[in-house]
Amino acid sequence: MAANAQLCSKLFLMNPEQLASLRRLDAAHHLHPFTDHADLHRGGTHVMQAGSGCTVSDETGRPLLDALAGLWCVNVGYGRREIADAVHRQMLELCYYPSFFNTTTQPAILLADKIAAHAPAGMSKVFFSNSGSEANETALKLIRAYNKLRGLPAKTKILTRAFAYHGVTIATTSMTGLASCTQPFDLPLPGFVQVPGPHPYGAASSLSAGDYGKWCVEETQRVIDREGAGTIAALFAEPVQGAGGVIVPPPGHLRELRELCRRRDILFVADEVITGFGRLGAWFASGLWDLEPDLITMAKGITSGYLPLGATMPSDAIAEVLSGAGYLAHGFTYSGHPVSTAAGLANLQIIEDEHLVERVRSDVGPYFQRKLRALASHPAAGEIRGEGLIGAIDLLPEAGRAALKTPPVLGAAAAAMAREEGVIVRGIRDLIAMSPPLVITHEEIDFMFAAIARVMDRIGAV
Ligand SMILES: Cc1ncc(COP(=O)(O)O)c(C=O)c1O
């Protein structure tokens, strides 16, 4: 891997004393997100040091192929000088100024324009925030204000799907359909209602993907009728559910769900925090699958993770109602932060100049999917799912599905084995998930799946 050589040449290796000291300080002072701290400090935290292309290096200086793009976000790959230069320039020119008080900055304007140019028809306005959670939280508030303004204040309930992940604020956790996220916090809040997601394997259903998808739509309709459409504001859906296990809907499923929402006057929100900016071989899944959402939320690939940034796009119809209603008291100190939006602009310029969306659509996406699906006949493969440059393998022990343990162990075990093989994947329940940078090469995809095949050879015995 060319990136490996480049990376190794610029590595500054940590000596054992430095590493031990950092691990001591980390244990003493640093609370990590989504972490079992006892487990973390037993093994010693990994201190990542450098990144170039699709490769990162850990505290030992060992190169690892990052098949998760950080956390589904480093779309243009690590070490892009264009983004670093744009950020450096902007910091010196104007490090910060708010977009409150009838003011804003040039990069915020230009990025909003560029995103609008790539968004589906009828969406031309962008509200900036700092994360996917804030983008969804913003969507929730815009929807509440919109329904109130159009004389429907009773429409406040929110529908989301099983296995959904929409963030970690109190409201967005309430939208997340994963018990590990909700139960410790006694969530969801009242008014957040879950409907099934299109994941027959996860629900241990014997129905085909198509039939299960149909049942999900029918069940959603029953829930809407039970709750009363007049009380329901919106349905949020990730086009491909990422953190829930890379759940790809059957063809036409989301469109059916969307139409159901339209018939019941329920807003349809596409959470494109993972799927936006090229992951599926389109700028947005909403355009790819003709979803005509009422709102889109985005983050991650908007800056490829170089700096935090989130955004919410309401349809022009919703934006018109909101902007005609006077002062809108919503926004964050860092909404439209000039340095984050400068990073976003440079990032989108790379995606355009290097035709990365087209590359996923017609080159590396299909290649990745072929390699992924070639593992379907492996005895450790329970189910394989994927679309574009995202995929997952639900794993099985030698004795088959009935022998899976509770709580699940195979995802974490397989991710640890993959790391030994030089590849970072995400372990979730009994599955591994992959979403590499869009710049990944065929050679790197070969390396990654050869490593995963070796992991699958070993995992049956866990
Ligand atoms: C689909 C989706 N929505 C929202 C979020 C929350 O984003 P953040 O972690 O930036 O708050 C995530 C994060 O993984 C996500 O995958």
The ligand as a Tripos MOL2 file, in Angstrom:
@<TRIPOS>MOLECULE
LIG
   16    16     1     0     0
SMALL
NO_CHARGES

@<TRIPOS>ATOM
      1 C1        -27.2540    8.2150   11.0730 C.3       1 LIG1
      2 C2        -26.6530    8.9920   12.1920 C.ar      1 LIG1
      3 N1        -27.3250   10.0380   12.6910 N.ar      1 LIG1
      4 C3        -26.8280   10.7800   13.6900 C.ar      1 LIG1
      5 C4        -25.6020   10.4860   14.2420 C.ar      1 LIG1
      6 C5        -25.0780   11.3120   15.3630 C.3       1 LIG1
      7 O1        -23.9960   12.0510   14.9310 O.3       1 LIG1
      8 P1        -22.9610   12.6950   15.9950 P.3       1 LIG1
      9 O2        -22.2280   11.5650   16.6150 O.co2     1 LIG1
     10 O3        -22.1040   13.5660   15.1140 O.co2     1 LIG1
     11 O4        -23.7670   13.4800   16.9600 O.co2     1 LIG1
     12 C6        -24.8700    9.4200   13.7480 C.ar      1 LIG1
     13 C7        -23.5510    9.0850   14.2990 C.2       1 LIG1
     14 O5        -22.9780    8.0470   14.0600 O.2       1 LIG1
     15 C8        -25.4060    8.6370   12.7020 C.ar      1 LIG1
     16 O6        -24.7570    7.5870   12.2120 O.3       1 LIG1
@<TRIPOS>BOND
     1     1     2 1
     2     2     3 ar
     3     2    15 ar
     4     3     4 ar
     5     4     5 ar
     6     5     6 1
     7     5    12 ar
     8     6     7 1
     9     7     8 1
    10     8     9 2
    11     8    10 1
    12     8    11 1
    13    12    13 1
    14    12    15 ar
    15    13    14 2
    16    15    16 1
@<TRIPOS>SUBSTRUCTURE
     1 LIG1         1 GROUP 0 **** ****
